């Protein structure tokens, strides 16, 4: 499915695209902001990502998406391999929502520290 979105043969709300990367809305959205950032080239998972320049650019695009959405904080996540990964095309989830807690649970959350 992601290869079809990248090729513009499947519908999606595109937030960003360049020669190597496409970012689009996740459907259905699990949070107020839920965008997927994918490489155009089919890479099965982060475990198969060997291009360090592309890896860095994927993260920078994800950060840009969060900034443009004016997210005060956001989560960037990827999964590798079943059963965690449902779609076997590398993708980063960019998620933000005021109600999102710490991914490990509230017991591990810490209040923000002053520097």
C-alpha positions in Angstrom: 0.0 0.0 0.0 2.8 2.5 0.9 4.4 2.0 -2.5 1.1 2.9 -4.2 0.8 6.0 -2.0 4.4 7.0 -2.9 3.6 6.5 -6.6 0.4 8.5 -6.3 -1.8 5.6 -7.4 -3.5 5.3 -4.0 -5.2 8.3 -2.2 -3.5 10.0 0.7 -3.1 13.4 2.3 0.5 14.3 1.6 2.3 16.5 4.1 5.8 16.4 2.5 7.5 14.9 -0.4 10.9 15.1 -2.2 12.9 12.8 -4.4 13.5 10.3 -1.6 10.8 10.7 1.1 7.0 11.0 1.3 5.0 11.9 4.5 1.3 11.3 4.6 -1.6 11.0 7.1 -2.0 7.7 8.8 -5.5 6.2 8.5 -7.2 6.0 10.8 -5.5 8.6 12.9 -4.7 7.3 16.4 -3.8 10.8 17.8 -4.4 14.4 16.8 -1.2 14.3 14.7 -0.4 10.9 13.1 1.7 11.2 10.0 3.8 8.4 8.4 7.2 9.3 7.0 8.4 6.7 4.4 11.3 6.4 1.9 10.2 6.2 -1.7 12.5 3.3 -2.2 11.1 0.1 -0.8 13.0 -0.8 2.3 11.3 -3.5 4.4 12.1 -2.2 7.9 14.5 -0.2 9.9 16.5 -3.4 10.4 17.3 -3.2 6.6 18.1 0.5 6.5 21.8 0.9 5.7 21.8 4.4 4.2 22.7 6.7 7.1 22.0 9.8 5.1 18.5 8.6 4.3 18.0 7.6 7.9 18.9 11.1 9.1 16.7 12.8 6.5 13.7 10.6 7.6 14.1 11.8 11.2 14.6 15.5 10.1 11.4 15.3 7.9 9.5 13.8 10.9 10.7 16.6 13.1 9.7 19.2 10.5 6.2 17.7 10.3 5.8 18.0 14.1 7.1 21.6 14.0 4.7 22.6 11.3 1.9 21.1 13.3 3.0 23.2 16.2 3.4 20.1 18.4 4.9 21.0 21.7 6.1 17.4 22.1 5.8 14.5 19.8 6.6 10.8 19.5 8.6 9.3 16.7 8.4 5.5 16.4 9.0 2.6 14.1 8.6 -1.1 14.4 10.7 -3.9 12.9 9.4 -7.3 12.2 6.2 -9.2 13.0 4.1 -9.0 15.1 4.9 -5.3 15.8 5.2 -4.3 12.1 2.0 -4.6 10.1 3.2 -3.0 6.8 6.5 -4.1 5.6 7.7 -0.8 4.1 9.9 1.2 6.5 7.8 4.0 8.1 8.2 6.3 11.0 5.1 7.3 12.9 5.0 11.0 13.9 2.4 11.3 16.7 1.4 14.1 19.0 -1.6 14.6 21.3 -2.0 16.3 24.6 -3.3 13.1 26.1 -0.4 10.8 25.0 1.5 9.4 28.0 4.9 8.0 28.2 5.2 4.9 26.0 6.4 2.8 28.9 3.5 3.9 31.0 2.8 6.6 33.6 5.0 4.8 36.2 8.1 5.7 34.1 7.1 9.2 33.2 9.1 12.1 34.7 8.1 15.7 35.0 10.1 18.0 32.7 13.5 19.1 34.3 14.7 22.6 34.3 18.2 23.0 32.8 
